Amino acid sequence: MITKEAIKSFRDTNRILAKAEDFIYILPHSKLRDWISNYTITFPYQNMMAEDYSIIPHGSATLVFYFDSQGVHSDLFGPMTKLAKVGMKANKSTLIFIVEFQPAGFYVLNGVKQNEFTDKIVPFETINNELNRLIIETLKANGGIKELVNSIDKLFLLNQNNECPSELRSSTKKIIENTGNIGVKELSKEVFYSERQLNRIYEQYLGMNVKSFSRLVRVNKAIKLMYDPNNNITDVCYLSGFYDLPHFIHDFKSVCGLTPQEYRINMSDFYSEIVKF
């Protein structure tokens, strides 16, 4: 099993997104990047997270493996449209390994449509017991990060057996490129789907409709802008594509459960995925 020291020795700058003494964000294999956003390895220290530490909703599935005194446990977080609290379990862990999927990426690599577990957290073994077993064995067997991520890459490359509609992939990319500020009518014209058909495939493969996904993209963009202390809340509002402050505050609170100003004060209590948006 890997240790903190392995972070220091991993120097593949083409794959490292960010790292510090106790965590590292790593890009997957280039052939997986349409479906997996990044891998995260974290070594929590005692009480480093509040019990209410939460994952910000981002419209994609997230796979989390926890190492603690009882062994290794895994959870699949479905596409969340509301906060998911993880602080209590994370604080009991000595190592956490996270796989952040791209929109619909979980389906391509597992064959399960996301509408089956929207806003649900379920043991991954109940979804794909064999892949769960293989990932746990891989996490236990590898002491170096290079060997670990290469082995995890291979497992997912072998599971890349399903296809989602190309219209879904192109339209989600368009939404992200436009920071969520593109309507379903315009999208439907671009992909030659009716609005009803487009919303139907979003519900099936992403677990939410076009409007809900677009709102999550805007809010996640706003969150990233907030990490720059030079951006005040009004700057964040307009840079992330909202029409005015009331709409920004309303949408932000509907997703995060608190206002943008309250989030900025307490942002260390939240995990926001760093790549997709």
Buried (B, 14 or more C-beta within 10 A) or exposed (E): EBEEEBBEEBEEEEBBBEBEEEBBBBBBBEEBBBBBBBBBBBBBEEEBBBEEBBBBBBBBBBBBBBBBEEEBBBBBBBBBBEBBBBBEBBBBBEBBBBBBBBBBBBBBBBEBBBBEBBBEBBEBBEBBEEBBEBBBEBBEEBEBBBBBBEBBBEBBEEBBEBEBBEBBBEBBEBBBEBBBBBEBEEBBEEBEBEBEBBBEBBBBBBBBBBEBBBBBBBBBBBBBBBEEEEBEBEEBBEBBBBEEBEEBBEBBBEBBEBBBEEBBEEEEBBBBBBBBB
